[in-house]
Amino acid sequence: MRASQDTTTALEDPRLAVRAKPPPPVPIGRAERSLAPDIARGAMLLFIAVANVGLYQWARPLDEYGHLADATAWDQVAHFLEQLLMAERSRPMFAILYGFGIAVMASRMTARGIDPKGVRRVLRRRSLWLVALGVLHATLLFMGDILAAYGITGLIALGLVHLPDRSLRRWLWRTGAFVALVTTPLLAYVLGEAAMDERVASGDHPAGASYLANMAFGVFASGASMVFAGLLLSYVPLVIAGLMLQRAGWLAAPGDHLRALRRVFCSAMVVNIATALPVSLISLDIWHPEPPVVFVALYVTLLGGMYAGLGYICGFALLAHRWSARGRRGLPGALAALGERSLTGYLGQSILLAPLLAPWALGLGEGLGYVGAYAYAVAAWLVTVVVAVMLDRRGVRGPFETLLRRLTYSAGPPTRPH
């Protein structure tokens, strides 16, 4: 009776109704989720695993370009293919899909009647918690973490989420020009210097053998990645591209945009091969350029990787359209299950690989070649796929998705406009 009276009073008194907060938004159900972005996220995690596993290789001599000096022929072929098709492609894919996810969250909250200030408040909390998770990830497990950098980028994107399309395009061109002319050349120089540093020629692990040294190096690396993301806007143009991709509906309804998706995919794959070929030839040990040329080659592949990342996403959207009749079953369903739990999949790779390969743990990365390293990466990815499918069949969200959601809404859901 008391509860009934309280409800009646709240309905009769508009001041109490204004103070009442709506419940936290309900997670998107499977029927509401678009297949294309989930498939893209699931496949992207394979790219990430293969690209990141190199940081676990140690105790092998390196050449002047930072590649294994005593690689076998099979190792060279495997590394060539990774450099040609995957290297510097996973981060752009991740950033674009991150921007797409921000846009989806914002549109869903807006549809529930949440005002722009409330939307930004939720996205701000989520971004800050991503920064915290990323720093912990880099400190405790994997120094190559990317979550903290994307969290910083998410904070920058708060001012872009509600811009009209025309203004958003202007920001895409402005930030894109800055990244192309300032950020990417600087990153190419840093990567080139790191690869050709004489101190890494012995192949020792960059952070050292002890766990404390790895923790310290992880904190430093995480801080550097956040500086690149915040001051040099490393991922802002890609996040904007993700926002625009959601507004255009290419991933939500790929069947309505097949011509555009095919055009971007085909052109991006040409750009992908053309821009990655120079560094791939260096990795194959058939081209030995001087340092200035190496920097140019790195710059070209970094720049081309941004468009290639978009092209891969469009390619997965085309596959999702072709597989749409099958729904979330078989291979599409397995990829989508992991894509729904991409944060768990990403952190799960480190949980699986670091204790096995890192020098402070079992140390199985010692003397590991490219074929062996990529085999570990693929195996770890497959384990996350199996776990995701098992969770999906039980109707359970990923543990890290659940954690991030609880942290994001720990201060309560946003209120609707008065």
C-alpha positions, 0 to 999 in steps of 0.5 A, a space after each residue: 500500500 505504501 509503494 502504491 501511495 508513493 507512486 501515486 504521489 510522484 505522478 500527481 506531483 510534477 516536481 517529484 516526477 522531474 527528480 525521478 531518474 529513468 532506469 539504466 538503458 537496456 543492453 541491445 538484444 540480439 534481434 536489435 544488433 546489426 550483424 555487420 559490425 559484430 562480424 567486423 569486430 570478431 574478425 578484427 580481433 584476429 588481426 589484433 592478435 597477430 599484430 600484437 604477438 610480436 611484442 612477446 618474441 624475444 631472445 632472437 637476434 634482429 637485423 637493422 630493421 628490427 626483423 628476425 636476423 636468422 628467420 627461416 624461409 617459412 618465417 619470412 613468408 609468414 612475416 611478409 604476409 602479415 606485413 602486407 595484409 595486417 600490420 598497422 591495419 588493426 588499430 584503424 579498424 578498432 578506432 573506426 568501430 569504436 567511433 561507430 559504437 559511440 554513435 550507436 550509444 549516443 543515438 540510443 540514448 537520444 531515442 530514449 529522451 536523454 538530452 545531449 548533456 546527459 549523453 555526453 556525461 555517460 560517454 565521458 564516464 565510459 571513456 574515463 573507465 576505458 582509460 583506467 582499464 587500459 592503464 591497468 592492462 598495460 601495467 599488469 599484462 600487455 604494454 601494447 595496450 590501446 584501450 587507454 588511447 581510445 578512452 582519451 580519444 573518446 573524451 575528445 569525441 564528446 564535442 563531436 557526437 552531436 555535430 551536424 553532418 556538414 560540421 562533422 565532415 569539416 572536422 574529418 578533413 581538418 583532423 585528417 590533414 593534421 594527422 597525415 601531415 604531423 602525427 603520422 610522420 612523427 609516428 613513422 620516425 619513432 617506429 623507425 628509430 625504435 626498430 633500428 636502435 642498436 640496443 634491440 639488436 640482441 633481441 632482448 625483451 624491450 621491458 626486461 625480464 622481471 615483472 616489475 620492469 614490465 609493469 614500469 615499462 607498461 605504465 610508460 608505454 600507456 602514458 606515451 600512447 595517451 599523449 599521442 592520442 590526446 595531443 596529436 589526435 592520432 585516432 580522432 579522424 578514424 573515430 569521426 569516420 566511425 561516427 559518419 559510418 553509423 549515420 550513413 547506415 552502411 553497417 546497420 543495413 549493408 544491403 542498401 549500400 552494396 555499391 558504395 561498400 564494394 567501391 570502398 572495399 575494392 579501392 581500399 584493398 588496392 591502397 592496402 597492397 600498394 602502401 604495405 608492399 615497401 615494408 613487406 619487401 623489407 621484411 622479406 629481406 630482398 630490399 635493404 633501403 637506407 634509414 630515410 627511405 625506411 621512414 618514408 616506407 613506414 609513413 606510407 604504410 601507416 597512412 594507407 592503413 587508415 583507408 585499408 582499415 575502413 576497407 576491411 570493415 566494408 568487406 566484412 559488411 559485404 560478407 555479413 550481407 551475404 551471410 544474412 540469411 544464415 543469421 547468427 549461426 555457423 561461422 558468422 554466428 561465431 564471429 558475431 558472438 566474439 564481436 559482441 564481446 570484443 572487450 572481453 576478447 581483446 583483454 582475453 588475448 593478453 590473459 592467454 598469451 602473457 603468462 605463456 610467452 612473457 619473460 616474467 612468466 613461463 617465457 615460451 616466447 624465448 627464441 620464438 619465430 614468426 610462424 610459432 608466434 602467429 600460431 600462438 596468436 591464432 590459437 588464443 583468438 580461437 579460444 576467445 571465439 569458443 568462449 564467446 560462443 559458449 557465453 552466447 548460447 547461455 545468453 551471457 554477456 562478456 565479463 568485461 562488457 558487464 564490468 564496464 557497463 556497471 562502472 559506467 552507470 555506477 553514478 546512476 543513469 542520465 536523467 531525461 530533460 525536464 
